[in-house]
Amino acid sequence: MENSRRIKLTLTYDGTDFLGWQVQANQVRTVQGVIEEKLSSFLNSKIRIHGSGRTDAGVHAKNQVAHFDTTSSMDSEKMFHILFKMLPKDILLKSLSEVESDFHSRFSAKSRQYVYQVASKKILWERNFKWILKTQVNLEKMNEVARVFLGRQNLVSFCRAKTEVQNYFCDIQKIEILETADGFDFRIKANRFLHSTVRMILGFLIEVGIGKYSSEDLEKILKSDERVTIHMRVAPPQGLFLEEVRY
């Protein structure tokens, strides 16, 4: 693209009223779609943005990173202020800056970290941001088994059945469960994630917490090259946040 500039964005959004990040053909409301519409309107050209990851419907982001290319000569500070004002109340633009042309929000990322918030009782104003789980679970046991996930793992059994990727290996760098005042936070960091992986791993660990599965069960699942059917719940989307992307 002639005289093209690459612009990096950092965003926070409440995913409650979005059908995910990725723009869709049927013109439903998505985070990508809303931002592209606003950018295209004031830059007077069709803008396509690329995110560090595609959050599902109802999933939130504390620090989503995205980039786009433009031939506009508008300085980045002015661009920031215009976009900041144009975005709806459920998207917050945190930063906007020009970057090198070889930066890519998805492919340049070294790691992504998610946090999932779980509460043991219903708190009305947090219902869109936490999973209300009334089941008693053993957090110590969950943490013990969670450590089995650390390292390079084949997660074919911990993604949606129709996930189409070249391989199912992810390098899990951090995984922990920390007790909070009203429940617990589940935090996981890896070089990449597959479709619904975080929610499925948490769902499995919940089953561990009620005594259904053990570390030996998990080791067998992870060693299998074929998808293993695991009878477990999948954590709902509303408690999940994309927390951090490292480059």
N, C-alpha and C positions, 0 to 999 in steps of 0.2 A: 504494500500500500504506500503510495507516494507521500513523503513527509509525515508518515504515521508516527504517532506517539502511543506508548503503552501506559495506561493508568491503572494503579492499584487502589482497591477499596477495602476498608475493613468495616464490617457491619454487625449490628445486633438486631435480632428480630424475634418477635413473638409469633411462633408458627401456627397458633390456634386457628386462624381464619385463612390459612393458605393450604392449598393442596400440594405442598412440598416446594422445593426449590426450583426444580426444572420446569421450564416453559413447556406447555402442552398444546397439541394441535386444536383442541376443542375450546381454547380461550378461557379456561378456568383460571381462577386467581392463583398465581404462583409468585414467589419472591423474585425469581429471575425475570419473569414477565413484567412485573410492576416496575422494577428498576430500569429495564431496557426501554420501557415506554417513556419514562421520565427523561432518561438520557437522550433518547432519540428526538424528543420534542424540542429540547433547547440547544442541542448540538446540530440540529437540522440534517441529520443523516441516520441511517439505520445502524443502531448499535447492538452488538451481541456481547454479552458478558459471560465470563467463565468462572465458576466457583471452585473452591478448593475441594468441595464435596457436595453431594446432592442429598440434602436432608429430606426425609419423608414428610407426608402430610401430618401436621400437628407437632412436629419436632421444631425446637427452637435453636437459636444460635446466640452465643455471647460474643464470639469473635469469628465470624465467617469472613474469609478473604476471597476477593474476586478481582478480575482484571478485564479491561477492554481496550481496544485500539480505536484511535480517532485521528483524523487529519485536522481537527479544530486547533486554532492557535490560542484559544482561551487559556489563561493561566490557571493552574491547578487550584489556587486559593479561591478564585471566583467560581470555578466549577464546583468546588466543595460547598460553598454557601448556597448556590442555586439548587443543587441536588438535595442538600440538607432540608431546605424549606419545602421542596416539592414532594418529598417522600411522605407516605401516610404515617399515622400515629404508631403503627405496629412495626415499622422499620426505622432504625436509627443509624445514620451514617456517622461512624466514629473517626475515620480518617480517609483522605484521598491524596495521592501523590503520584508523580511521574516516576517510572522505574525503567530499568534497562529493557531493551526489546526481547532479551532472552528469558526474562522472568515469566513464569507460568504459575498461576495460582494453584493449579492441581498438580502438575508434573514436577514443579520445583519444591514442593512440600516434602520435608523430611519426616514429619510426624503430625498426627492429629490426635487430639485428646477430647474425649466426651465425658460428661458427668450426667448421671441419672439420679434424680431425687425421689426418694420414697418416704412416705409418711404413714404412720400407724393409725391416724385418725383424720377425719375430714375437716379441712380448714377451708371455708367457703372461698375466700379470695385467692387461694393457691391451687384451686382444683384444676386449673389448666396447666400447672407447672409441676405437679407431683402425682405420683401413682399412690393412691390410697390403698394400702395393703394391710388388711386386718389380721392376716395370718401371722402367728408367732414363728420367728425364724431364729436359728442359731448363727449369729454373725461371725463368731470365732471359727466355726466349721466352714462357713462360706468363704472366709478369707483364706483358710488353709487350702481348700480345694481350688480356689481362684488362682493360687500361685502355680498350679499345674499348667495354666494357660501361657505362662511366661515363655518367651522365646519364639522361634519360627515354628508356626503351627499350621497344619492343614485344617482349614475351617469349613470344609465342604458340608459338614453336618450342622454348622452354625450360620447358615444364610438361607435365604428363600430358595425353594426347590428349583425355580426357573432362572436363577441367577446365572448369566452367561459371561464367564471371564476366562482368560487364558489359563490361570491357575488359581487355586484357592488358598495359597499360602500367605499368611500375614505375620509380621514380626511384632509380637506384643511386648512392649517395653515396660509397661507399668499396669498394674491392676490392683485395686484395693477397695475395701468397703469400710467407711468410717461412720460410726454412730453419731447421730445428731440429736437435738433436743426432742424432735418429734418422729424420728425414724432413722434413716441412714442415707448416705450418699455413696453411689457406686461410681468409681472413676476408672477409666481405661484409656491407655495411650498406645498407639501402634503406627507403623508406617502407612498402613492403609486399612480400610474396612470394606467388607462386602455388604450386600443389601440386607439390612435388618440384623446384622451381626451383633451389635451391642445389645439390642433388646432380647435377642435369643440367648446370648451368654448370661445376661442377668436372669432371664427366665429359668435357665438351667440351674443357676446358683440358688435361686429361690427354692427349687426342688431339693437341692443339697441341704438347704437350711431347715427343711422340714423332715429330713432323714430319708428321702427317696433315693438319692444317688450319693456315691462316694468318690474319692479321688481315683480309685481303681477303675470305676466305671468311666470316668472322664479320660483316663489314660488309654483305655481301649477304644473309645470313640475317636480320639485324636490320632491314633495309630492307623485307623482305617482309611484306605484310599477311596472307598465308596461311601456314599451318604448313608448314615445310620439314622434310623427313625427314633427320635427321642420324644417320649411322652412328657410334655412339659407345657407350661403356659409361655406365651411370648409377651414380654412387658409392653404395655400400651405406649403410644408415642409421646404423650403429653409430659412425661417426666424427663425427657431426654434433651440435652443441650450440647451443641458443638461448642466446646469451651475454649480450645486453643489450637492454632495451626503454627507449626515451627518450620522455618526455612533455613 
